[in-house]
Amino acid sequence: MSRSPSTLRNSLALAGFIVVTFFAPLFGAAAMPGAWYAALNKPAWNPPAWLFGPAWTLLYTLMAVAAWLVWKRDGWRRPLRIYFIQLLLNAAWTPIFFGAHELGWAMIEILALWTSILLTMLSFLRISRPAGWLFAPYLAWVTFAAVLNFTLWCLNPA
C-alpha cells in the first residue's frame, strides 16, 4: 500500500514540527537545575523534579501538533511566525533561570513567553479550534511556572 504524496508530505511536516519544537529545550540542556536550584528556598507546592520531564514532553508534543494543524490549514503565515517567536522565548527561559541564576530577568522573560503563548493560542484558534485548544495546557503550565518563578524570586532575594 503506497502513500499519496499529500499524506507523505503531511507526515513529514508533522515530524518536522515535532523535531523543531523539541529543539527548544536543547538550548537549556547545559543549564540544568543542579546544586544551585537545590539550595533555593522553595514553597511547599514546588513540583517534584520527576514531573517536569513528562509534563514538558506532553506539552512540546501538543505544541507541535497544534502548529502542524495550523500549517495544514493556513500554510506559513503569521500564526506560525508567532509560534516560532514563542518557541524562541521558551528556549530562552532555562538558560536565564538555571544557567545565569537570574530569577528577576527570568520573571520578565516568562511574562514575555506567557504573552506570546496567549497570542499564539488566539491566532491558532482563528485557524483551527483544536490547534488553539491544544495550547491551553501549555498556557496553564507556564502560568503556574510564572507564579513559581515569582515565588522563588521573592523567597531568594539576591
N, C-alpha and C positions, 0 to 999 in steps of 0.2 A: 504494500500500500504506500503510494508516494504522496508526499505532502504538496499542496498547491504553493505557488510562490508567495502568496499573501500570508498563508499560515506559517511558512518558514520565516518570512520577514517579521511577522508579529512575534514569533517565538524568539528570534534573535534579538529583537528590540526589547522584549521583556528581560532577557538575560543581560542585555547591555545596561538597562536601567538598574537591575539588581547589582551588577558589578560596580557601576559608577556610584550608586548610593552607598554601598558598603566600603567604598574608598574613604568616605568622610571620617569614620573612626580611626582609620590607619594613621592620619595626621597626628592624632593624640596618643598613639601606641607607645611612643617613647616617654610620655608623661603619665605614668601610672600612679595611682594613689600613694602607695608606699608608706614609709615611716612618718613623713610629714603629715599626711592625712590621718593616720592612726593616732597621732598625738593631739589632734584638734579636739576642742570641746565640741561635743555633738549633742543635739536634742535626743530625747528618748525615742522619738519617732523616726530617727535616721534609719533608712532601709539597710538590711544586711547586704554585705558585699556580693553574695551569690546571686542576688536578684537582678543586678544590673546587666549582666551578660544576656540572660534570656529576655529581659524586657527590651533591651536595645535591638536584639536580633529580630524580635517581632516587629518593633517599630520601624526599623530600616526596611524590612520586607514589605510592610504596609505602605510605606512611603514610595518604594519602587513600583509597586503595583499601581498605586494611585497615579504616579507620573506616567506610567505606561498607558493607563486608561485614557488620560488626557491627551497623550501623544496620538493614540489611535483615532480619537475624535477630532482633534484640532491641530495636529502637527506641531511644528517647532515655533509656537507663538509665545506671546507674553507670559501666559501662566507657567510655562516651563522655564522661562528666564527667571521668574520669581522663585520657582522651585530650586534652581541651581544656586541662587543667592542664599536662600535659607540653608542649603546644604553646606555652603562655604562657612556660614555663620555657625552651623552645627559643628563643623570641623574645628573651628577656632576656639571654642569654649574650653575644651580639655587642656590644651597647652597653656592657656591663660590661667586656669584654675589650678590644675595639678602640676604643670610644668613651672610656671612663673610664681605660683603661690600668691596670686593677686586676686583675692576674694572680691575686692571692690570693683576692679576692672572686669572681672568675670561677671559680676552682677549687671554691670552696664551692658556687657556683651550678651548675656542671656535675655535681657529685656529686648535687645535688638533682634535676637533669634526668635523670641516669642512673637514679636510683631510680624516678622517675616513668615512665620508658620501660619499665623492667622490670615495674612494676606494671601499666602499660597492656598490655604484651605478655601477661602472665599472665591478666589479665582478658579479653583478646581470645581467648586460647586456649580459655577455658571456653565461649565463644560460637561461635567459628569457628576451627578449627585453621589453615586457610590465612591468616586475618587475623592470628592471633597470630604465625605464622612470617614473615609479611611485615615484622614488626618486628625480626626477627633482624639484618638488615644495618644497620639504624639503631642498634640497641644495640651492635653491633660497632664501628661508626664512632665513636659517642660514647665508647665505651671507649677507643679509640685517641686521640680528641681529648682525653680527660681525662688520659691519660698524657702527651700532648704539652703540654697546659696546665701540668701539674705540672712537667715538664722545663723549660719556658720560665720558669716561676716560679723554679725553682732556679738556672737559668743567668743570670737577670737580677734579682738582688735589688734591692729599692728603694733 
